[in-house]
Amino acid sequence: MTWRVRRFRPILALSVAAAVTLGIAGVAVGQGHIEQRFAFDESAGQLPEGVAVDKQGNIFVSLAPLGELWVFEPGSDTPELFGQVDGIDPSTDLGLLGLAADAQGNVYGGVQSLNPDANGVWIFDTKTGEANRIPGSEVVGLANDVAFDKRGNLYITDSLLGAIWRVPRAGSIEPWSIGDPNLAGTGALGLGVPIGANGIEYRHGTLYVAVTEQFSLVSVPIAVDGSAGDSSIVATFAPDSFGFPGAPDGIALDVHGNVYVALIAQQKVAKVTPSGDVSDAATGELFDWPSSIAFGTGMGDKQTLFAVNFSIGESSGDPFPRPGPSLLAIDMGVPGASLP
């Protein structure tokens, strides 16, 4: 299966006619001023899907089809190769996806690959960048994103199964939330496989999850015994005026509990308040299928939301010119939530 080429083509085919008829809307910037921090080379397969920031302010970006993890050190706008997962085939695999850093600065990344030696969740050592797979994580169907709670437990979204796996701080991978209809994919995007639970973040005893094919943001409380509580739908995202779906991908939270959601097909970041109100946080011509977002932690970056442009629209049938794969910096005027 050629994942990247097929990803949004069915929905785009339905949207193009309306967009051509109505014309492209003028450039609009929401609450956040946007600037491009770095442009990647699409011709070299440099398509960034995941972004994470550690407590020291290092910004990590996953170049999905290459299986490469790059780092922007604090104060630098030029990235360096940090680590790599071998065995990924760009023609069939999504590759290295969502990222999270632990308290020690090790970086965790989900990998989707038809190669059983590559599929799963990988840990990149904070000092050497050496990549090692979490034992047993090869069973995860599509490890799309990862997040930690304050106890150091790792949670993994499985978009194919519509589930969440957990790796306890001192334990082995285990199913945590399986069979929850609020996390399941529906096939609505016509990709041949369901795409459910996707971006995930933790705050105050609750996991927030973007569910791509239900076009929703879902909350899942963590019970006192560590099990999954009853999930709730926090918000849903409507199609835009051109018919592009409100398909949520990566998410991030600020200090006030607002959730920011990358709506990958709508070229924007939405904001969801704790009461479930939805508004545009940032839109504009610099977006190119944004997939993941993360608040900065370094000096001068704590109110900056970093976003990566996955830039998959052209290969998926998007007829409109886009700026290409890149790292964006968005001034949100509010700090991000503290890392667990």
Legacy VTK file of the C-alpha trace (Angstrom):
# vtk DataFile Version 3.0
C-alpha trace
ASCII
DATASET POLYDATA
POINTS 340 float
0.000 0.000 0.000
1.369 3.428 -0.910
0.301 5.271 2.212
1.455 8.789 1.429
-0.025 9.016 -2.051
-3.430 7.708 -1.042
-3.803 9.566 2.220
-6.418 12.237 1.400
-7.062 11.804 -2.315
-10.743 10.668 -2.040
-11.728 13.700 0.045
-9.695 16.077 -2.092
-11.435 14.880 -5.219
-14.740 15.970 -3.710
-13.337 19.325 -2.579
-11.496 20.567 -5.658
-14.552 21.528 -7.700
-15.994 23.648 -4.915
-12.645 25.326 -4.262
-12.129 26.168 -7.935
-15.644 27.552 -8.207
-15.368 29.706 -5.086
-11.739 30.702 -5.564
-9.046 30.494 -2.926
-9.684 32.636 0.115
-7.200 35.403 0.812
-4.384 34.835 3.267
-5.668 34.951 6.821
-3.684 34.891 10.037
-5.549 34.051 13.231
-4.293 34.976 16.662
-0.738 33.806 15.964
1.942 35.518 13.885
3.605 32.833 11.741
7.132 32.636 10.384
9.072 29.892 8.646
12.059 28.731 10.691
13.428 26.162 8.236
12.559 24.787 4.800
13.171 21.093 4.160
14.082 19.577 0.791
11.036 17.774 -0.560
13.002 16.395 -3.516
15.243 14.575 -1.027
12.252 12.999 0.743
12.495 15.354 3.714
8.845 15.336 4.796
8.520 16.267 8.498
5.594 14.619 10.320
6.366 14.861 14.038
7.765 17.580 16.302
8.659 17.592 20.000
10.566 19.912 22.326
12.502 18.729 25.370
12.981 20.614 28.644
16.291 22.074 27.443
14.632 23.674 24.416
15.909 21.250 21.785
13.385 20.939 18.932
13.168 17.471 17.400
11.603 16.790 13.997
10.900 13.414 12.383
11.454 13.118 8.634
8.873 10.394 8.204
9.757 8.487 4.995
13.494 8.629 5.738
13.136 7.401 9.317
15.400 10.268 10.398
15.227 12.327 13.597
16.710 15.823 13.327
17.371 18.327 16.114
17.429 22.120 16.262
19.573 22.971 19.263
18.573 26.034 21.337
19.360 29.236 19.465
20.004 27.470 16.156
17.883 27.621 13.028
19.960 24.901 11.337
19.118 21.268 12.207
21.463 18.328 12.538
20.806 14.625 12.116
20.261 13.125 15.588
19.237 9.512 14.937
17.658 7.126 12.449
15.465 4.028 12.238
16.529 1.690 9.439
14.302 -0.578 7.350
11.608 1.939 6.356
10.417 1.815 2.727
9.154 5.266 1.601
7.011 3.670 -1.134
4.919 1.633 1.323
5.449 3.052 4.805
4.521 6.242 6.611
7.742 5.927 8.590
8.766 7.894 11.684
5.778 9.843 12.999
4.805 11.448 16.330
7.438 12.282 18.948
7.768 12.948 22.675
10.730 13.567 24.981
11.002 12.096 28.479
12.333 13.876 31.560
15.894 12.770 30.796
15.751 14.064 27.219
15.426 10.732 25.446
13.123 11.007 22.429
10.403 8.467 21.641
8.915 8.082 18.173
6.233 5.925 16.592
7.068 4.111 13.353
4.600 2.636 10.876
6.269 0.135 8.570
5.320 -3.076 6.821
8.793 -4.259 7.807
8.356 -6.084 11.150
11.910 -5.116 12.081
11.047 -1.408 11.899
7.404 -1.141 12.998
6.742 -0.001 16.577
7.989 2.649 19.017
11.648 3.629 19.152
13.752 5.363 21.802
16.558 7.711 20.730
19.224 8.043 23.422
19.600 11.630 24.640
23.417 11.535 24.441
24.157 9.402 21.386
20.950 9.397 19.335
21.170 5.592 19.151
17.738 4.120 18.342
16.346 1.059 20.124
12.833 -0.321 19.814
10.599 -0.822 22.844
10.225 -4.614 23.166
6.774 -5.775 22.105
5.828 -2.494 20.409
6.047 -4.117 16.982
2.458 -5.336 17.557
1.087 -1.786 17.386
-0.712 -1.426 14.046
0.051 2.248 13.430
1.962 3.951 16.232
1.003 7.497 15.272
1.841 9.537 18.365
3.226 9.198 21.892
2.900 11.095 25.179
4.005 10.805 28.807
2.038 11.348 32.006
3.585 12.858 35.144
4.510 9.393 36.470
6.584 8.608 33.397
4.114 6.180 31.829
4.164 6.260 28.030
0.943 6.245 25.979
0.863 5.284 22.286
-1.986 5.921 19.868
-2.753 3.129 17.425
-4.621 4.716 14.531
-5.466 1.421 12.831
-6.907 -0.238 15.910
-8.417 2.985 17.242
-6.737 2.286 20.543
-4.183 3.463 23.097
-1.322 1.315 24.365
0.617 1.999 27.557
4.185 1.322 28.611
4.427 1.679 32.409
7.559 3.372 33.680
8.925 0.060 34.911
6.965 -2.396 32.820
6.135 -3.843 29.423
3.807 -2.579 26.727
0.144 -3.385 27.329
-3.238 -2.487 25.812
-4.710 0.415 27.779
-7.851 1.495 25.923
-9.117 -1.000 23.357
-12.552 -1.012 21.745
-13.613 2.515 22.716
-15.907 3.678 19.881
-14.867 7.305 20.486
-11.302 6.425 19.446
-12.086 4.295 16.400
-11.538 5.111 12.753
-14.588 5.051 10.507
-13.157 4.809 7.003
-14.571 8.267 6.262
-11.419 9.394 4.450
-11.549 6.430 2.072
-7.939 5.380 2.647
-8.622 1.654 2.611
-7.893 1.393 6.349
-9.519 3.147 9.314
-7.629 6.050 10.914
-8.729 6.639 14.486
-6.737 7.826 17.528
-3.913 10.089 16.386
-2.331 13.031 18.251
-2.153 12.644 22.037
-1.177 14.870 24.981
-1.469 14.697 28.786
-2.633 17.299 31.319
-3.868 17.033 34.901
-4.757 13.357 34.924
-6.372 13.360 31.481
-5.254 12.309 28.022
-6.484 14.355 25.075
-6.674 12.517 21.758
-7.319 13.714 18.206
-9.477 11.152 16.390
-8.894 11.752 12.712
-11.846 10.078 10.981
-14.360 11.128 13.625
-13.099 14.720 13.177
-13.060 15.065 16.942
-11.047 15.798 20.066
-11.618 13.260 22.832
-10.650 13.280 26.518
-9.807 10.072 28.395
-9.332 10.373 32.167
-6.720 8.239 33.884
-8.320 6.485 36.853
-6.662 6.273 40.266
-5.616 2.685 39.551
-4.082 3.768 36.234
-6.786 2.324 34.007
-8.675 4.221 31.312
-11.817 6.042 32.433
-14.845 6.781 30.293
-13.961 8.912 27.293
-15.839 12.054 26.267
-15.986 14.044 23.036
-14.663 17.538 23.776
-15.175 19.054 20.327
-15.746 18.218 16.668
-14.328 19.939 13.581
-16.537 20.778 10.618
-15.528 20.814 6.937
-14.354 24.197 5.684
-16.040 26.278 2.992
-14.223 24.310 0.274
-15.307 20.942 1.665
-11.898 19.994 3.061
-12.485 17.850 6.157
-11.691 18.949 9.695
-9.284 16.029 10.093
-7.267 16.498 13.301
-3.675 15.294 13.539
-1.200 16.512 16.174
-2.197 18.462 19.290
-0.623 20.652 22.006
-1.857 22.316 25.209
-1.262 25.687 26.831
-1.085 26.595 30.529
-4.796 27.423 30.616
-5.926 24.019 29.356
-6.709 25.129 25.823
-5.961 22.443 23.236
-4.431 23.388 19.886
-5.173 21.029 17.009
-3.434 20.755 13.634
-6.211 20.366 11.053
-4.027 18.873 8.376
-6.327 19.191 5.339
-7.553 22.686 6.242
-4.109 24.339 6.486
-4.635 25.704 9.981
-4.369 25.215 13.721
-7.605 25.293 15.684
-8.021 26.173 19.361
-10.388 24.263 21.648
-11.215 25.793 25.030
-11.857 23.637 28.123
-15.586 24.186 27.542
-15.317 22.842 23.972
-15.517 26.085 21.995
-13.601 25.902 18.699
-11.914 28.806 16.927
-9.036 29.391 14.511
-5.723 29.918 16.311
-3.592 30.349 13.190
-4.186 30.119 9.452
-2.369 31.379 6.396
-0.345 30.728 3.296
2.684 29.313 5.162
0.765 26.149 6.084
1.214 23.063 3.913
-0.672 20.129 5.432
0.478 20.713 9.044
0.671 17.426 10.932
2.210 18.040 14.365
2.623 20.917 16.829
4.495 21.502 20.095
5.127 24.486 22.361
8.672 25.660 22.885
10.434 25.498 26.251
13.647 27.452 25.625
14.394 31.090 26.346
12.183 33.247 24.154
10.215 30.263 22.846
7.786 29.474 25.663
4.933 31.262 23.880
5.895 29.827 20.506
3.962 26.961 18.971
6.150 25.007 16.557
4.426 23.265 13.647
5.709 20.997 10.893
4.333 20.973 7.365
4.063 17.359 6.177
3.455 18.671 2.638
1.557 15.617 1.366
-1.114 17.513 -0.531
0.548 17.544 -3.943
0.932 13.761 -4.008
-2.621 13.403 -2.686
-4.305 15.496 -5.381
-4.279 18.975 -3.840
-4.283 21.316 -6.879
-3.282 24.470 -5.016
0.289 25.787 -4.630
1.745 25.283 -1.160
5.076 26.407 0.322
6.518 22.928 0.901
7.776 21.008 3.942
9.035 23.203 6.758
9.217 24.036 10.437
6.990 26.971 11.394
7.031 29.154 14.514
3.716 30.651 15.654
3.553 33.350 18.350
0.525 32.357 20.439
0.926 34.935 23.231
0.518 32.258 25.907
2.967 29.639 27.246
2.526 25.956 26.626
1.655 23.543 29.412
4.641 22.291 31.409
6.124 19.020 30.221
5.292 16.062 32.518
LINES 1 341
340 0 1 2 3 4 5 6 7 8 9 10 11 12 13 14 15 16 17 18 19 20 21 22 23 24 25 26 27 28 29 30 31 32 33 34 35 36 37 38 39 40 41 42 43 44 45 46 47 48 49 50 51 52 53 54 55 56 57 58 59 60 61 62 63 64 65 66 67 68 69 70 71 72 73 74 75 76 77 78 79 80 81 82 83 84 85 86 87 88 89 90 91 92 93 94 95 96 97 98 99 100 101 102 103 104 105 106 107 108 109 110 111 112 113 114 115 116 117 118 119 120 121 122 123 124 125 126 127 128 129 130 131 132 133 134 135 136 137 138 139 140 141 142 143 144 145 146 147 148 149 150 151 152 153 154 155 156 157 158 159 160 161 162 163 164 165 166 167 168 169 170 171 172 173 174 175 176 177 178 179 180 181 182 183 184 185 186 187 188 189 190 191 192 193 194 195 196 197 198 199 200 201 202 203 204 205 206 207 208 209 210 211 212 213 214 215 216 217 218 219 220 221 222 223 224 225 226 227 228 229 230 231 232 233 234 235 236 237 238 239 240 241 242 243 244 245 246 247 248 249 250 251 252 253 254 255 256 257 258 259 260 261 262 263 264 265 266 267 268 269 270 271 272 273 274 275 276 277 278 279 280 281 282 283 284 285 286 287 288 289 290 291 292 293 294 295 296 297 298 299 300 301 302 303 304 305 306 307 308 309 310 311 312 313 314 315 316 317 318 319 320 321 322 323 324 325 326 327 328 329 330 331 332 333 334 335 336 337 338 339
